Amino acid sequence: MSTAVAPMTVEQLLALPEEEGIRRELIEGGVIAMAWAGQPHEIVKGIFLSELGYYLKLNPIGWVLSETAYRLGPHDAPMPDVSVVLKGRLERGHSGLIAICPDIAIEVVSSEPAKVLRAKVQLFLKNGASAVWVAYPELRMIQVYTAQGVRELTGDEPLGAPDILPGFRVPASAFFADL
């Protein structure tokens, strides 16, 4: 006879004792311990932060955030590597997990199992993200997920989100140039 385990809630996740060097996210009630990322992951993440940060400095329409957890439901608190939230969507003075879905969630793939990555993409889109960008450093490719489907960008194909970030266009290759 097997025993069913109830999915963990966000409150239970937050009550877990902190462990040095361990970050956790909650996907469909399952705790995902995020492994240490390697150099390619961190370089690509840094380029996303730099490109989006520069764009948002010139066009102050939102914020670029790094490794921020979002409360998307009672059993979901994903933490994308990078995210974009447009102005007017965050509560002033709020502390704790952000209780909205980012406008754009960005994942840089290093060791994440495909099942978890797929669940996160679907979770973000289901909860209102306009786009989810998934960067694969080893393949030098970015997958762009929207409600309309998925596209793969390589080489000089421009990454952008005209409905959210008007004028933001960066060749996919720019995110992998320093690898």
C-alpha positions in Angstrom: 0.0 0.0 0.0 1.4 3.4 -1.0 0.9 6.5 1.0 -0.1 9.7 -0.9 1.9 12.7 0.1 0.0 16.0 0.0 1.6 18.7 -2.1 3.5 21.2 -0.1 2.1 24.7 0.3 4.0 28.0 -0.1 3.6 28.6 3.6 5.2 25.2 4.4 8.1 26.0 2.0 8.7 29.3 3.7 8.7 27.6 7.1 11.5 25.2 6.1 14.8 26.0 7.9 17.2 27.9 5.6 20.2 26.0 4.5 23.3 27.9 3.5 23.8 27.9 -0.3 20.5 26.2 -1.0 17.7 28.0 -2.8 14.3 26.4 -3.2 11.3 26.9 -5.3 7.9 25.2 -5.2 6.5 23.7 -8.4 3.1 22.0 -8.3 3.6 21.3 -4.6 7.1 19.8 -5.1 10.2 21.4 -3.6 13.0 21.9 -6.1 16.4 22.6 -4.7 18.3 24.7 -7.1 21.8 23.4 -7.8 24.9 25.7 -8.0 25.1 27.2 -11.4 28.3 27.1 -13.5 30.1 29.7 -15.3 28.2 29.6 -18.6 24.9 29.9 -16.8 26.0 32.9 -14.8 27.5 34.6 -17.8 24.3 34.2 -19.8 22.2 35.3 -16.9 24.5 38.4 -16.4 24.1 39.3 -20.1 20.3 39.2 -19.8 20.5 41.4 -16.7 22.8 43.8 -18.4 20.8 44.1 -21.7 17.5 44.4 -20.0 18.8 46.7 -17.3 20.2 49.0 -19.9 17.0 49.0 -21.9 14.9 49.7 -18.8 17.3 52.5 -17.7 16.6 54.2 -21.1 12.9 53.2 -21.1 11.8 53.3 -17.4 8.7 51.1 -17.8 9.6 48.4 -15.4 12.2 46.4 -13.5 14.5 43.6 -14.2 14.8 41.2 -11.2 17.2 38.4 -10.5 16.3 35.1 -8.8 13.0 36.5 -7.4 10.4 34.1 -6.1 6.8 34.6 -7.2 3.7 33.3 -5.3 1.5 32.0 -8.1 -0.8 29.9 -6.1 -1.0 27.8 -2.9 1.4 25.2 -4.2 3.6 27.3 -6.6 6.5 29.7 -5.9 8.8 29.5 -8.9 12.0 31.5 -9.0 13.1 32.3 -12.6 16.8 33.3 -13.1 15.7 36.7 -14.5 12.4 38.3 -14.8 10.8 41.6 -16.0 7.9 43.2 -14.2 6.3 46.3 -15.7 5.7 49.4 -13.5 2.4 49.7 -11.7 2.1 46.0 -11.0 4.1 45.8 -7.7 2.6 46.9 -4.4 4.7 49.7 -2.7 6.0 48.6 0.7 5.1 45.0 0.2 7.5 42.4 1.7 7.7 38.7 1.2 7.1 36.8 -2.0 5.8 38.8 -4.9 2.2 37.7 -5.5 2.0 38.4 -9.2 3.4 36.6 -12.3 6.3 38.4 -14.0 5.6 39.8 -17.5 8.6 37.9 -18.8 10.3 35.0 -17.0 13.7 33.9 -18.1 15.4 30.6 -17.4 19.0 29.8 -18.3 19.3 26.0 -18.5 22.2 24.3 -16.8 21.0 21.2 -14.9 17.3 21.6 -14.6 15.3 18.4 -15.5 13.2 18.8 -18.6 10.0 17.9 -16.7 10.6 20.7 -14.2 11.4 23.2 -16.9 8.3 22.4 -18.9 6.1 22.7 -15.7 7.7 26.1 -15.0 7.1 27.4 -18.5 3.4 26.3 -18.4 3.0 27.7 -14.9 4.2 31.2 -15.9 2.1 31.3 -19.1 -1.0 30.0 -17.3 -0.6 32.7 -14.7 -0.3 35.6 -17.1 3.3 35.9 -18.3 3.4 37.4 -21.7 6.5 35.5 -22.5 9.0 32.9 -21.1 12.5 32.9 -22.6 14.6 29.8 -22.1 18.2 30.1 -22.9 20.4 27.0 -23.7 24.1 28.1 -23.4 25.4 24.7 -24.8 23.1 25.0 -27.8 23.5 28.8 -28.1 19.7 28.9 -28.6 16.8 30.8 -27.0 13.3 29.4 -27.0 10.6 32.0 -26.8 7.3 30.7 -25.4 4.1 32.8 -25.7 0.4 32.0 -25.8 0.8 31.6 -29.6 3.4 28.8 -29.3 7.2 28.5 -29.2 9.9 29.9 -31.5 13.6 29.0 -31.4 16.2 31.8 -32.0 19.8 31.3 -32.9 22.5 33.4 -34.5 21.5 36.9 -35.4 17.8 36.3 -35.0 16.6 39.1 -32.7 15.1 38.5 -29.3 12.4 40.9 -28.4 8.9 41.4 -26.9 7.4 44.3 -28.9 4.1 44.3 -26.9 6.0 44.5 -23.5 9.4 46.0 -24.3 9.0 48.2 -27.4 12.2 48.6 -29.3 14.1 45.9 -27.3 15.8 43.8 -30.0 19.0 41.9 -29.3 20.5 39.2 -31.5 20.3 35.8 -29.8 24.0 35.3 -30.4 24.8 38.3 -28.1 23.7 36.3 -25.0 26.3 33.6 -25.8 29.2 35.7 -27.2 31.4 35.4 -24.1 31.1 31.6 -23.7 
